[in-house]
Amino acid sequence: MTAPHEAASAGQALALALGLGRDRLGDVDDPMRDARLLLAYAAGRERADLNCLEVEDFTPEMMTAYLALIDQRAAGRPVSKILGYRDFWNHRFAVTEDVLDPRPDTEALVEAALARPFERVLDLGTGSGCILLSLLAERPQASGMGTDISEAALRVARQNAGALGVLARASFAISDWFATVTGSFDLVLSNPPYIALAEMPGLAREVREHDPRMALTDEGDGLAAYRAITAQAGQYLRPGGRILLEIGPTQGPEVAQLLSDAGFDGVEILPDLDGRDRVVGGIWPI
């Protein structure tokens, strides 16, 4: 078989390299997409620029690096954890094994937050900071706080805040939900651990083995975080302030009831792009 660097044309070299990667990836969800991402990374290019590669770019050294990345992916490591970043909303966020991998589903939470004005926002369990920092980047007048029980996660969030140019408007603190939080906010939001313990074995291998377990499950019924957050959120919300919580697609009615029981008005369940229940929100009474 012709090696990519021996191909007659750049197009042939690209096709050979991608085909080799696709074949090694086996039954991952979208092997060609992942092969393109990893080849671009090995070549020091953006995925959109792969067609600009020349035959001489497909050196044995580059192909060795590329196939090493492919082998990591084939072993179940997520592409984002291999590359060290994930594109989310309008920005690129650094990610490590210490933070939950940002996913498109969570963009529904950002979209819901941006639907109304806010000046001061609190993101509980901030992880990479992708939610908080996306909001601050969209609202230059706003400031916010991100909390997490992991100092390693907060280091990633601070790094991302600096990269997005919003560090002056973002503060971060170690906190078990509201434990060390002070002050008041007009928006409180969270993507808490909501996977029930019984559901953990059914998660994709790349999630189960490479996202922090404490960001995935409460080791119980998946609702413990919502009970804790809804019980205290009113103490930190300004009158008329909002709470927005990401949920699993079957948890809407239960989380909505928790908000209603805690005294929130206007409780609603919002869908993600696939039409599944994804966000529950409410308004603290004026």
C-alpha positions in Angstrom: 0.0 0.0 0.0 1.3 3.5 -0.9 2.3 5.5 2.1 0.8 9.1 2.3 4.2 10.7 1.8 4.8 8.6 -1.3 1.4 9.5 -2.9 1.3 11.1 -6.4 -0.9 14.1 -5.2 -1.8 15.9 -2.0 -5.4 14.8 -2.4 -4.3 11.2 -2.6 -2.1 11.5 0.4 -4.9 13.1 2.4 -7.3 10.3 1.4 -4.8 7.6 2.3 -4.1 9.2 5.7 -7.7 9.7 6.6 -8.6 6.2 5.4 -5.9 4.7 7.6 -7.2 6.6 10.6 -10.8 5.7 9.9 -10.0 2.0 9.6 -8.1 2.0 12.9 -10.9 3.8 14.8 -13.3 1.0 14.1 -16.7 1.5 15.7 -16.5 5.0 17.2 -19.5 7.2 16.4 -18.0 9.2 13.5 -14.5 7.8 12.6 -13.9 10.1 9.6 -14.7 13.3 11.6 -12.3 12.2 14.4 -9.6 11.2 11.9 -9.8 14.7 10.3 -9.6 16.4 13.7 -6.6 14.3 14.8 -4.8 14.6 11.4 -5.2 18.4 11.5 -3.8 18.5 15.1 -0.8 16.3 14.1 -0.2 18.6 11.1 -0.5 21.8 13.1 -3.5 22.9 11.1 -7.2 23.6 11.6 -9.5 20.9 10.3 -10.8 23.3 7.6 -7.3 23.7 6.3 -6.6 20.0 5.7 -7.1 20.4 1.9 -4.2 22.9 1.9 -1.7 20.2 2.9 1.0 19.3 0.4 2.4 15.8 -0.2 5.6 16.8 1.5 3.6 17.6 4.7 2.8 13.9 5.1 6.2 13.0 6.6 6.8 9.8 8.4 7.2 11.8 11.6 3.9 13.5 11.2 2.1 10.2 10.3 3.7 8.5 13.4 2.3 11.3 15.6 -1.1 11.1 13.9 -1.4 7.4 14.3 -0.4 7.6 18.0 -3.4 10.0 18.4 -5.6 7.7 16.5 -4.6 4.8 18.8 -5.6 7.0 21.9 -9.0 7.6 20.3 -9.4 3.9 19.5 -8.7 3.1 23.1 -11.7 5.2 24.2 -10.1 8.6 25.0 -12.3 11.5 23.8 -11.0 13.7 21.0 -11.3 16.8 23.2 -9.1 15.3 25.9 -6.5 14.3 23.3 -6.5 17.7 21.7 -6.8 19.6 25.0 -9.7 21.7 23.9 -13.4 21.7 23.0 -15.2 24.3 20.9 -18.3 25.4 22.8 -20.8 28.2 21.9 -18.5 30.8 20.2 -15.2 30.0 21.8 -12.5 27.3 22.3 -12.1 26.1 25.9 -9.1 24.2 27.3 -10.2 20.9 28.8 -8.3 18.3 30.9 -9.2 15.1 32.7 -10.1 17.3 35.7 -13.2 18.9 34.0 -16.4 17.7 32.4 -16.2 17.8 28.6 -18.4 20.7 27.4 -21.2 19.3 25.2 -23.6 20.9 22.7 -26.5 20.0 24.9 -25.3 22.6 27.4 -25.5 25.4 24.9 -29.3 25.3 25.6 -28.4 26.6 29.1 -26.3 29.4 27.7 -29.1 30.3 25.2 -31.7 30.4 27.9 -29.5 32.7 30.1 -28.9 35.1 27.3 -32.6 35.5 26.6 -32.9 38.1 29.4 -30.6 40.8 30.8 -28.3 40.0 33.7 -25.4 41.8 35.4 -24.2 39.5 38.1 -24.1 35.7 37.5 -23.2 32.7 39.7 -22.2 29.4 38.1 -22.2 26.5 40.5 -19.9 23.6 39.6 -18.2 25.7 36.9 -15.7 23.0 35.7 -14.0 24.4 32.6 -15.9 27.6 33.1 -17.5 27.2 29.6 -21.0 28.3 30.8 -20.0 31.3 32.9 -17.3 32.5 30.5 -19.5 32.2 27.4 -22.0 34.4 29.1 -19.5 37.0 30.2 -18.0 37.1 26.7 -21.5 37.9 25.3 -22.4 40.5 28.0 -19.4 42.9 28.4 -21.2 44.7 31.3 -21.7 41.6 33.3 -19.5 40.0 36.0 -19.7 36.6 37.7 -18.4 34.0 40.0 -17.7 30.3 39.3 -17.5 27.8 42.1 -16.3 24.2 42.2 -15.1 21.7 44.8 -12.1 20.9 42.6 -9.1 23.3 42.6 -7.8 21.5 39.5 -11.0 22.4 37.7 -10.8 26.0 38.8 -7.3 26.3 37.4 -8.7 25.3 34.0 -11.5 27.8 34.4 -9.1 30.6 35.2 -6.9 29.7 32.2 -10.0 29.9 30.0 -11.1 33.2 31.5 -7.7 34.6 30.7 -7.8 33.3 27.1 -11.2 34.8 26.5 -10.2 38.2 28.0 -12.8 38.1 30.8 -10.6 37.3 33.8 -11.1 40.8 35.2 -14.9 40.2 35.4 -14.7 36.6 36.7 -13.9 35.3 40.1 -13.5 31.7 41.2 -13.9 30.0 44.5 -13.7 26.5 46.1 -17.2 25.8 47.3 -19.6 23.0 47.9 -22.6 24.6 46.1 -23.3 27.8 48.2 -21.0 27.0 51.1 -18.5 29.8 50.6 -20.7 32.1 48.4 -21.5 35.6 49.5 -23.4 38.4 47.9 -26.4 38.5 45.6 -26.9 37.6 42.0 -29.6 38.1 39.3 -28.8 34.8 37.6 -27.8 31.5 39.2 -27.1 28.5 37.0 -25.6 25.1 37.1 -24.9 21.9 35.2 -24.7 19.7 38.2 -24.0 15.9 38.4 -27.3 14.4 37.4 -26.6 10.8 36.3 -28.1 8.3 38.7 -25.7 5.7 40.1 -27.7 2.9 38.3 -27.3 4.7 35.0 -23.5 4.9 35.2 -22.7 1.6 33.6 -24.7 2.5 30.5 -22.7 5.7 29.8 -20.4 5.8 26.8 -16.9 4.5 27.7 -15.3 7.9 26.8 -17.6 9.6 29.3 -17.4 7.1 32.1 -13.7 6.7 32.0 -12.5 10.3 31.1 -14.9 12.8 32.7 -14.6 13.3 36.5 -16.9 11.0 38.2 -18.0 13.6 40.7 -19.2 15.8 37.8 -21.3 13.0 36.4 -23.1 11.4 39.4 -24.2 12.1 42.9 -23.8 8.3 43.6 -27.6 8.2 44.2 -30.7 9.0 42.3 -29.3 11.9 40.3 -31.3 14.6 42.1 -29.2 15.4 45.2 -27.6 18.5 43.6 -31.0 19.9 42.6 -32.3 19.4 46.1 -29.3 21.3 47.6 -29.3 24.1 45.0 -33.1 24.8 45.0 -33.3 24.8 48.8 -30.7 27.6 49.1 -30.8 29.6 45.8 -33.4 32.1 46.9 -31.0 33.4 49.6 -28.6 34.5 46.9 -31.0 35.8 44.2 -32.1 39.3 43.9 -35.9 39.8 43.7 -36.8 39.0 40.1 -33.6 37.0 39.6 -33.5 33.7 37.7 -32.3 30.2 38.2 -31.5 27.9 35.3 -30.5 24.3 35.8 -29.4 21.8 33.2 -31.1 18.4 33.6 -31.2 15.0 32.2 -34.0 14.5 29.6 -36.3 12.6 32.1 -35.8 14.9 35.1 -37.8 17.9 34.1 -41.0 17.3 36.2 -39.1 16.5 39.3 -36.7 19.4 39.2 -39.6 21.8 38.2 -41.4 20.6 41.3 -38.4 21.2 43.5 -38.3 24.8 42.2 -42.0 25.3 42.8 -41.7 23.9 46.3 -38.8 26.3 47.0 -41.0 29.3 46.2 -39.9 30.1 42.6 -42.4 31.5 40.2 -42.7 31.1 36.4 -41.1 27.6 36.5 -40.6 26.2 33.0 -38.9 23.3 31.2 -36.9 24.2 28.1 -35.7 21.9 25.3 -32.3 21.4 23.7 -31.8 21.4 19.9 -33.0 17.8 19.7 -36.3 18.6 21.4 -35.4 16.9 24.7 -36.0 18.5 28.1 -32.7 20.1 29.0 -33.1 23.2 31.2 -35.4 24.0 34.1 -35.8 27.6 35.1 -37.7 29.8 37.5 -37.9 33.4 38.9 -37.4 34.4 42.5 -40.4 36.5 43.6 -40.2 40.3 43.7 
